[in-house]
Amino acid sequence: MQRDLGDIAASTAAYRDAIAAAPDEVGRCRAQIGLAEGLRVSEGLAEALELLIAAQQAAERHDLVTELARLHHLRGNIFFPLGNIEGCREEHEKGLGYARRSGSAEAEARSRGGLADAAYAQGRMRTAFEHFHRCVELSRENGFGRIEVANCSMVGFSRLYLNEPRQAREDGAAAVRAAALVGQPRAEMLGERMGVYASHELGEYDAMRVHLEREMRLIRQLGARRFEAQNLEMQGRILLETGRREDAVALLREALTMCRDVGAQFSGPRACGALSRAVEDAAERDRLLAEGQELLGRGAVGPNHLEFYRDAIEAMLAAGDAEGALRYAGMLEEYTRPEPLPWSELFIARGRALARVSQGAVDEILKNELDRIRTALANAGLRPFLAPVEDQLDETSFAG
């Protein structure tokens, strides 16, 4: 209960006492899982994984099916921010298997949320959306309020990549309301984060600032430093989009430094991509893009790939490097080839069309493509990405 109410320090202290006082191996196993759950929130991921190794040995000896479902789910959740994508998927599949053996609908709902996380980590956002949506429905049907609240914002995070930012914003708002009502600060934090991302896609920077301020209060309550790094990154993006480049560079450097401190696989590529757009030195931009690609190659959750490649395309277009923009558009296409997304397809087309314009193409086919892209961006509400397309359509070379 202390963990659910956001008092992570008290929760972990109580679980350490429980481990010390456990009368047998089964009691110790349950307390170890509980401590690992608290450490996941407060960034003690390495200790949490060690605890789960010991807990699993005991759970397997005593055939504790419910505990095995819980610990495999938890290990999958820990692998997620570490960028261990294949491990995340494998653990959640094992968790679902034990959940079904246990006959617990609650365990199965939790495991479905885990499989959604695994798809999300792989960048398979349509599949993730379907799993998250089903998890929330199943939880709502059976009264599993904690699971419903924990996954509600994730419906929105995956929906963003279906070009539905307005609906995603509503998912985030619903998650915040429900989490605040039942006193789940971590779920409330994720709902505010959903509001940050949706507002950014929609170009609603005043709303974005409000969500960032609320989110930061919850981050500091929970001690969730990897989310603090993301918060700083998004603050930096506002500064960049509103013309305060020097301030943006300073804040994005701070965000990237914090990413490196807490584990760069969680959001380091995104921070590299954002900073590459802000810096004016070509050599530094190239170094940042190389670092981002190297981090992606070591394993990073799906949104890092998607956002990094979009940022890289933007950085290349701003630098007048059409070939570079086309190269990164191709990388985004390759990454999403197993499951193409409306979001990626739109930004791939936008990057390629703007690159062709910068190379001097002025034909009617290109004009029609820019018209199509402008309509798609406007229909989705993606206002921050409209201006370069509209500017090119207004050029006299297309007027005839």
C-alpha positions in Angstrom: 0.0 0.0 0.0 2.9 2.4 0.7 4.2 1.7 -2.8 0.8 2.3 -4.4 0.4 5.5 -2.5 3.8 6.7 -3.8 5.9 6.4 -0.6 8.5 4.3 -2.2 11.2 4.8 0.5 8.8 3.5 3.3 7.7 0.7 1.0 11.2 -0.6 0.3 12.1 -0.3 4.0 9.1 -2.3 5.0 9.9 -5.0 2.5 13.5 -5.2 3.7 12.1 -5.8 7.2 9.8 -8.4 5.8 12.7 -10.3 4.2 14.7 -10.2 7.4 11.7 -11.4 9.4 10.4 -14.1 6.9 9.8 -17.4 8.8 10.3 -19.5 5.6 11.4 -19.5 2.0 7.9 -18.8 0.7 7.5 -15.7 2.8 11.0 -14.5 1.8 10.1 -15.0 -1.9 7.0 -12.9 -1.7 8.8 -10.1 0.2 11.7 -10.2 -2.4 9.2 -9.7 -5.2 7.6 -6.8 -3.3 10.9 -5.1 -2.7 11.8 -5.5 -6.4 8.6 -3.8 -7.4 9.5 -0.8 -5.3 13.0 -0.7 -6.6 11.8 -0.6 -10.1 10.1 2.7 -9.5 13.0 4.2 -7.6 15.6 3.2 -10.2 17.2 0.3 -8.2 17.0 -1.9 -11.3 20.2 -3.9 -10.8 19.2 -4.9 -7.2 15.7 -5.7 -8.3 17.0 -8.1 -10.9 19.1 -9.9 -8.3 16.2 -10.2 -6.0 14.1 -11.8 -8.7 16.7 -14.4 -9.4 16.5 -15.5 -5.8 12.7 -15.3 -5.7 12.4 -17.3 -8.9 14.5 -20.2 -7.4 12.2 -20.4 -4.4 9.0 -20.0 -6.4 10.0 -22.8 -8.8 11.0 -25.1 -5.9 7.6 -24.6 -4.3 5.6 -24.3 -7.6 4.3 -20.9 -6.6 2.5 -20.3 -9.9 1.0 -16.9 -8.9 4.3 -15.6 -7.8 6.0 -16.9 -10.9 3.5 -15.0 -13.0 4.1 -11.9 -11.0 7.9 -12.0 -11.1 8.2 -12.8 -14.8 5.9 -9.8 -15.5 8.0 -7.6 -13.2 11.3 -8.7 -14.8 9.8 -7.9 -18.2 8.9 -4.5 -16.9 12.5 -4.0 -15.7 14.0 -5.1 -19.0 11.8 -2.5 -20.8 13.8 0.7 -19.7 17.1 -1.2 -20.0 16.4 -1.7 -23.7 16.5 -5.5 -23.4 13.7 -5.8 -26.0 13.9 -9.5 -26.6 14.2 -10.3 -22.9 11.1 -8.1 -22.2 9.1 -10.1 -24.7 10.2 -13.4 -23.4 9.5 -12.6 -19.8 6.0 -11.3 -20.5 5.2 -14.4 -22.5 6.4 -16.6 -19.6 4.3 -14.4 -17.3 1.2 -15.0 -19.4 1.8 -18.7 -19.4 1.9 -18.8 -15.5 -1.0 -16.5 -15.3 -3.1 -18.9 -17.4 -1.9 -21.8 -15.2 -3.0 -19.9 -12.1 -6.5 -19.4 -13.5 -6.4 -15.8 -12.2 -8.1 -13.3 -14.6 -6.3 -10.5 -12.8 -2.9 -12.1 -13.5 -3.9 -12.6 -17.1 -5.0 -9.0 -17.5 -1.6 -7.9 -16.0 0.2 -10.2 -18.4 -1.7 -8.8 -21.4 -0.5 -5.4 -20.4 3.0 -6.9 -20.3 2.7 -8.2 -23.8 1.5 -4.8 -24.9 4.7 -3.3 -23.3 6.8 -5.8 -25.3 5.1 -4.8 -28.6 5.6 -1.2 -27.7 9.3 -1.8 -26.9 9.6 -3.3 -30.4 8.0 -0.3 -32.1 4.9 -2.4 -33.1 2.5 0.3 -32.0 -0.6 -1.0 -33.7 -0.2 -4.3 -32.0 0.6 -2.5 -28.7 -2.5 -0.4 -29.0 -4.7 -3.5 -29.5 -3.1 -5.3 -26.5 -3.3 -2.2 -24.2 -6.9 -1.6 -25.2 -7.9 -5.2 -24.5 -6.0 -5.1 -21.2 -7.9 -2.0 -20.1 -11.3 -3.5 -21.2 -10.6 -6.8 -19.4 -9.6 -4.9 -16.3 -12.7 -2.7 -16.4 -15.0 -5.7 -16.9 -13.6 -7.5 -13.9 -13.0 -4.5 -11.6 -9.2 -4.6 -11.7 -8.8 -0.9 -11.0 -5.1 -0.8 -10.4 -4.3 -2.6 -13.7 -6.8 -0.5 -15.6 -5.2 2.7 -14.3 -1.7 1.5 -14.9 -2.4 0.8 -18.6 -4.8 3.5 -19.5 -2.1 6.1 -20.4 -0.3 3.4 -22.5 -3.4 3.2 -24.8 -2.7 6.8 -25.5 1.1 6.4 -26.0 0.6 3.8 -28.6 -2.3 5.7 -30.2 0.0 8.6 -30.9 1.7 6.6 -33.6 -1.7 5.9 -35.3 -1.9 9.7 -35.9 -4.5 10.2 -33.2 -2.9 12.7 -30.8 -6.3 14.3 -29.9 -7.7 11.0 -28.7 -4.3 10.1 -27.1 -4.6 13.4 -25.1 -8.0 12.2 -23.8 -6.5 8.8 -22.8 -3.9 10.7 -20.8 -6.5 12.9 -19.1 -8.6 9.9 -18.2 -5.5 8.2 -16.7 -4.7 11.2 -14.6 -8.3 11.5 -13.3 -8.5 7.8 -12.4 -5.0 7.6 -10.9 -5.6 10.7 -8.7 -8.9 9.3 -7.5 -7.4 6.1 -6.3 -4.1 7.5 -5.2 -1.7 6.0 -7.7 1.0 8.6 -8.3 3.0 6.6 -10.8 0.0 6.1 -13.0 -0.8 9.7 -12.6 2.7 10.7 -13.6 2.4 8.6 -16.8 -1.0 10.2 -17.6 0.7 13.7 -17.3 3.5 12.4 -19.5 0.9 11.4 -22.1 -0.5 14.9 -21.9 3.1 16.2 -22.5 3.6 14.1 -25.6 0.2 14.7 -27.1 0.4 18.5 -26.6 3.8 18.5 -28.2 2.5 16.7 -31.3 -0.4 19.2 -31.5 1.8 22.2 -31.0 0.0 23.2 -27.8 3.0 24.5 -25.8 1.1 26.2 -23.0 -0.8 23.0 -22.2 2.5 21.1 -22.5 4.1 23.4 -19.8 1.3 22.7 -17.4 1.6 18.9 -17.9 5.4 19.1 -17.5 5.1 21.0 -14.2 2.6 18.5 -12.8 4.6 15.6 -14.0 7.8 16.9 -12.4 6.2 17.1 -9.0 5.2 13.4 -9.2 8.6 12.4 -10.6 10.3 13.9 -7.5 7.8 12.4 -5.2 8.6 8.9 -6.7 12.3 9.5 -7.2 12.0 8.4 -10.8 15.1 10.1 -12.3 14.8 8.5 -15.7 11.5 10.3 -16.2 13.1 13.5 -14.9 15.6 13.3 -17.8 12.6 12.9 -20.2 10.9 15.9 -18.6 13.9 18.1 -19.2 14.2 16.9 -22.8 10.6 17.9 -23.4 11.1 21.3 -21.8 14.1 21.7 -24.1 11.9 20.9 -27.1 9.5 23.7 -26.2 12.4 26.2 -26.1 13.6 25.0 -29.5 10.1 25.2 -31.1 9.5 28.7 -29.7 12.8 30.2 -30.9 14.9 30.0 -27.8 17.7 28.0 -29.3 20.5 28.8 -26.9 18.3 28.0 -23.9 17.2 24.8 -25.6 20.7 23.7 -26.1 21.6 24.2 -22.5 18.6 22.3 -21.2 18.9 19.5 -23.7 22.6 19.0 -22.8 21.5 18.7 -19.1 18.8 16.1 -20.2 21.3 14.1 -22.1 23.8 14.1 -19.2 21.1 12.8 -16.9 20.1 10.1 -19.4 23.7 8.9 -19.4 23.7 8.8 -15.6 20.5 6.9 -15.2 20.8 4.6 -18.2 21.0 5.9 -21.7 19.0 3.1 -23.3 15.7 4.4 -21.8 15.6 7.8 -23.6 19.1 8.7 -24.6 18.5 8.4 -28.4 15.6 10.8 -28.1 17.7 13.3 -26.2 20.5 12.9 -28.8 18.0 13.5 -31.6 16.5 16.6 -30.0 19.9 18.1 -29.3 21.1 17.4 -32.8 18.3 19.7 -34.0 19.3 22.5 -31.6 23.1 22.7 -32.0 24.5 24.8 -34.9 27.9 23.2 -35.1 27.8 20.6 -37.9 30.5 18.4 -36.3 28.7 18.3 -33.0 25.4 17.5 -34.8 27.1 14.6 -36.5 28.5 13.3 -33.2 25.1 13.4 -31.6 23.5 11.5 -34.4 26.2 8.9 -34.3 25.8 8.5 -30.6 22.0 8.2 -31.0 22.5 5.5 -33.6 25.0 3.6 -31.5 22.5 3.6 -28.5 19.8 2.3 -30.8 22.1 -0.5 -31.9 22.7 -1.5 -28.3 18.9 -1.8 -27.7 16.3 0.9 -26.9 12.6 0.9 -26.6 10.6 1.6 -29.8 9.7 5.3 -29.4 13.4 6.0 -29.2 13.8 4.7 -32.8 10.8 6.5 -34.1 11.5 9.8 -32.5 15.3 9.7 -33.2 14.8 9.1 -36.9 12.2 11.9 -37.1 14.5 14.3 -35.3 17.4 13.2 -37.6 15.4 13.9 -40.7 14.5 17.4 -39.3 18.1 18.1 -38.4 19.3 17.2 -41.9 16.6 19.2 -43.6 17.5 22.2 -41.4 21.1 21.8 -42.4 20.3 21.6 -46.1 21.5 18.0 -46.3 18.9 16.4 -48.5 20.9 13.2 -48.9 21.1 12.9 -45.1 17.4 13.4 -44.7 16.7 10.7 -47.3 19.1 8.4 -45.5 17.3 8.7 -42.2 13.9 8.5 -43.9 15.1 5.1 -45.2 16.2 4.0 -41.8 12.8 4.9 -40.3 11.1 3.0 -43.1 13.3 -0.1 -42.5 12.7 0.0 -38.7 8.9 0.0 -39.2 8.9 -2.4 -42.1 7.6 -5.3 -39.9 4.6 -3.2 -38.9 4.2 0.1 -40.8 2.5 2.9 -38.9 0.5 5.9 -40.1 2.8 8.2 -38.1 6.0 6.8 -39.6 4.6 6.6 -43.1 3.6 10.3 -42.9 6.9 11.5 -41.7 8.9 9.4 -44.1 6.8 10.9 -47.0 7.2 14.4 -45.6 11.0 14.0 -45.2 11.4 12.7 -48.7 9.2 15.3 -50.3 11.0 18.2 -48.6 14.4 16.7 -49.4 13.4 16.5 -53.1 12.3 20.1 -53.0 15.7 21.1 -51.6 17.3 19.2 -54.5 15.5 21.4 -56.9 12.5 19.2 -57.9 9.4 21.3 -58.8 7.2 18.9 -60.8 3.4 18.5 -60.5 3.8 15.0 -58.9 5.8 16.5 -56.1 3.3 19.4 -55.6 0.5 16.8 -55.4 2.5 14.8 -52.8 3.0 17.9 -50.7 -0.7 18.7 -50.9 -1.5 15.2 -49.7 1.0 15.5 -46.8 -0.3 18.9 -45.8 -3.9 17.5 -45.7 -2.8 14.5 -43.6 -0.8 16.6 -41.1 -3.8 19.0 -40.8 -6.3 16.2 -40.3 -4.2 14.6 -37.6 -3.7 18.0 -35.9 0.1 17.9 -36.3 0.5 21.6 -36.6 4.2 22.0 -35.7 5.1 20.0 -38.9 2.9 21.9 -41.3 4.8 25.1 -41.9 7.7 23.8 -44.0 5.3 22.0 -46.2 3.0 25.0 -46.6 6.1 27.2 -47.3 7.1 25.0 -50.2 3.6 25.0 -51.6 3.6 28.8 -51.5 6.8 29.0 -53.5 6.4 30.5 -57.0 8.0 27.5 -58.5 4.8 25.6 -57.7 2.4 28.5 -58.5 1.9 27.6 -62.2 
